[in-house]
């Protein structure tokens, strides 16, 4: 991940790992050593081979090859890979979110989403936008309401501020665990207050 910008660097993976293990304790699933291992590895590896940073198609196999090399048994490996494959926001766009997911999936996805909102989420959003030379804000570019997976992936001509409306402000209501929901409330409130202040300053009202 050393070539990634700071929005998706190793520090992000470590924060998600710490959050996921903390949520797992609150949800009562950390007592199982198998669950704890699956949660920790899925959290640490979830952004390896991310499409946003893919330099070569072979990078899509890095995680699976690593788990094989480390001798992770097949059943655990498949559960880890399943979590990583299904946890992205783009996977939910245009689909009805069902309840058919494992507790381990819930805490890892919630942890990743918690790191996308609040103070750190704001910092990460502008870091990513800056790395792609995105416009900070343009009142003439409206957030897209009819997002498909393909449109979400294609961020051409989108401002950084619109990412809050297209994704980040929606995450609070997509949390899968009670522990994640509790933590998301504070982070969401901070983010909403930041946006209110941002627009006031942009319009010279503050």
VMD Tcl script that draws the C-alpha trace (Angstrom):
set ca {
  {0.00 0.00 0.00}
  {3.05 2.29 0.10}
  {2.13 3.82 -3.27}
  {-1.38 4.80 -2.11}
  {-2.29 8.26 -0.92}
  {-2.99 8.72 2.79}
  {-6.72 8.07 2.44}
  {-6.10 4.37 1.80}
  {-2.69 3.74 3.34}
  {-1.49 1.25 5.93}
  {-2.61 3.55 8.77}
  {-6.17 3.24 7.46}
  {-5.90 -0.56 7.50}
  {-4.60 -0.52 11.09}
  {-7.42 1.80 12.22}
  {-10.01 -0.46 10.60}
  {-8.39 -3.48 12.27}
  {-8.55 -1.80 15.70}
  {-12.14 -0.66 15.16}
  {-13.25 -4.09 13.90}
  {-11.76 -5.90 16.89}
  {-13.32 -3.35 19.24}
  {-16.75 -3.78 17.61}
  {-16.31 -7.56 17.75}
  {-15.78 -7.35 21.51}
  {-18.89 -5.21 21.91}
  {-20.91 -7.58 19.74}
  {-19.68 -10.61 21.71}
  {-17.99 -12.46 18.86}
  {-14.34 -11.94 19.81}
  {-14.31 -14.85 22.26}
  {-13.97 -17.23 19.33}
  {-10.35 -17.38 18.19}
  {-11.50 -18.28 14.66}
  {-13.78 -15.23 14.49}
  {-11.09 -12.93 15.88}
  {-8.57 -14.16 13.30}
  {-11.03 -13.77 10.43}
  {-11.99 -10.26 11.57}
  {-8.39 -9.12 12.01}
  {-7.09 -10.50 8.72}
  {-10.09 -9.29 6.69}
  {-9.73 -5.81 8.20}
  {-5.98 -5.61 7.59}
  {-6.20 -6.89 4.02}
  {-9.48 -5.34 2.86}
  {-7.93 -2.63 0.63}
  {-5.15 -4.71 -0.90}
  {-5.85 -4.83 -4.63}
  {-8.52 -2.10 -4.37}
  {-9.75 -1.17 -7.87}
  {-9.01 2.52 -7.19}
  {-5.30 1.78 -6.91}
  {-4.92 -1.25 -9.16}
  {-1.72 -0.96 -11.17}
  {-1.81 -4.46 -12.63}
  {-4.59 -7.10 -12.83}
  {-2.36 -9.56 -10.97}
  {-2.76 -7.44 -7.83}
  {-6.26 -8.84 -7.49}
  {-4.70 -12.14 -6.36}
  {-2.31 -10.73 -3.75}
  {-4.55 -11.43 -0.74}
  {-5.45 -14.96 -1.76}
  {-1.81 -15.79 -2.51}
  {-0.74 -14.34 0.84}
  {-3.31 -16.38 2.78}
  {-2.21 -19.53 0.96}
  {1.44 -18.78 1.70}
  {0.67 -18.28 5.38}
  {-1.14 -21.62 5.55}
  {-4.58 -20.25 6.44}
  {-6.97 -23.17 6.18}
  {-9.35 -23.15 3.24}
  {-12.57 -22.51 5.16}
  {-11.13 -19.49 6.96}
  {-9.54 -18.21 3.76}
  {-12.85 -18.32 1.92}
  {-14.61 -16.45 4.72}
  {-11.93 -13.75 4.72}
  {-12.07 -13.36 0.93}
  {-15.87 -13.25 1.02}
  {-15.82 -10.39 3.53}
  {-13.31 -8.42 1.48}
  {-15.18 -8.95 -1.78}
  {-18.58 -7.90 -0.44}
  {-17.86 -5.01 1.90}
  {-17.49 -2.13 -0.57}
  {-20.18 0.56 -0.89}
  {-20.33 -0.01 -4.64}
  {-21.56 -3.57 -4.01}
  {-24.73 -2.23 -2.36}
  {-25.67 0.39 -4.92}
  {-28.82 -0.57 -6.76}
  {-29.27 -3.70 -4.68}
  {-31.56 -4.48 -1.78}
  {-29.44 -4.97 1.31}
  {-30.35 -8.27 2.85}
  {-29.63 -9.70 6.27}
  {-27.67 -12.68 5.01}
  {-24.18 -11.86 6.29}
  {-21.89 -13.22 8.97}
  {-21.18 -11.39 12.26}
  {-17.55 -11.10 11.16}
  {-18.62 -9.39 7.92}
  {-20.77 -6.95 9.89}
  {-18.02 -5.74 12.21}
  {-15.38 -5.42 9.47}
  {-17.68 -3.52 7.12}
  {-18.88 -1.27 9.93}
  {-15.29 -0.57 10.97}
  {-14.33 0.45 7.43}
  {-17.39 2.69 7.22}
  {-16.70 4.30 10.58}
  {-13.26 5.28 9.29}
  {-14.99 6.93 6.31}
  {-17.04 9.33 8.46}
  {-16.39 11.76 11.31}
  {-13.20 13.82 11.59}
  {-10.99 11.17 10.02}
  {-13.54 10.57 7.27}
  {-13.49 14.26 6.37}
  {-9.69 14.26 6.25}
  {-9.63 11.10 4.12}
  {-12.24 12.44 1.70}
  {-10.26 15.60 0.93}
  {-7.01 13.65 0.78}
  {-8.43 11.31 -1.85}
  {-10.03 14.15 -3.81}
  {-6.76 16.06 -3.81}
  {-4.83 13.02 -5.00}
  {-7.15 12.83 -8.03}
  {-7.12 16.60 -8.68}
  {-10.87 16.74 -8.08}
  {-12.66 20.07 -7.82}
  {-13.16 20.94 -4.16}
  {-16.71 22.22 -4.63}
  {-18.75 23.51 -7.55}
  {-22.37 24.52 -6.86}
  {-23.17 23.81 -10.51}
  {-22.20 20.14 -10.16}
  {-25.02 18.43 -8.30}
  {-24.68 15.16 -6.38}
  {-25.88 12.21 -8.44}
  {-29.09 10.65 -7.12}
  {-29.42 7.86 -9.70}
  {-26.16 6.10 -8.92}
  {-25.42 2.71 -10.42}
  {-22.30 0.72 -9.60}
  {-20.75 1.85 -12.88}
  {-21.57 5.52 -12.29}
  {-20.24 5.39 -8.74}
  {-16.91 3.99 -9.91}
  {-16.67 6.71 -12.59}
  {-16.02 9.90 -10.61}
  {-15.19 12.08 -13.61}
  {-16.44 15.65 -13.30}
  {-17.51 15.16 -9.69}
  {-16.50 17.46 -6.84}
  {-15.04 16.20 -3.59}
  {-17.95 17.71 -1.63}
  {-20.45 15.64 -3.60}
  {-18.88 12.46 -2.22}
  {-20.35 13.36 1.17}
  {-23.85 13.39 -0.31}
  {-23.42 10.41 -2.63}
  {-21.90 8.13 0.01}
  {-20.62 9.36 3.36}
  {-23.86 10.82 4.75}
  {-25.62 7.55 3.91}
  {-23.30 5.29 5.89}
  {-24.84 5.90 9.33}
  {-28.05 4.19 8.24}
  {-26.19 1.29 6.63}
  {-24.36 0.14 9.78}
  {-24.98 -3.56 10.39}
  {-24.13 -3.87 14.10}
  {-25.57 -2.16 17.17}
  {-22.06 -1.18 18.22}
  {-21.39 0.33 14.80}
  {-24.67 2.23 14.86}
  {-23.86 3.76 18.25}
  {-20.45 5.00 17.12}
  {-21.72 6.23 13.77}
  {-24.18 8.66 15.40}
  {-21.43 10.92 16.80}
  {-19.27 10.77 13.68}
  {-22.23 11.51 11.39}
  {-23.26 14.52 13.50}
  {-19.74 15.96 13.36}
  {-19.63 15.51 9.59}
  {-23.03 17.15 9.06}
  {-22.00 20.14 11.19}
  {-18.77 20.46 9.20}
  {-20.68 20.56 5.92}
  {-23.06 23.20 7.25}
  {-20.08 25.37 8.22}
  {-18.34 24.69 4.90}
  {-21.30 25.90 2.83}
  {-21.71 29.01 5.00}
  {-18.06 29.90 4.50}
  {-18.18 29.10 0.77}
  {-21.14 31.46 0.34}
  {-19.51 34.16 2.49}
  {-22.26 33.82 5.08}
  {-19.86 33.08 7.93}
}
mol new
graphics top color blue
foreach p $ca { graphics top sphere $p radius 0.5 }
foreach p [lrange $ca 0 end-1] q [lrange $ca 1 end] { graphics top cylinder $p $q radius 0.2 }
display resetview
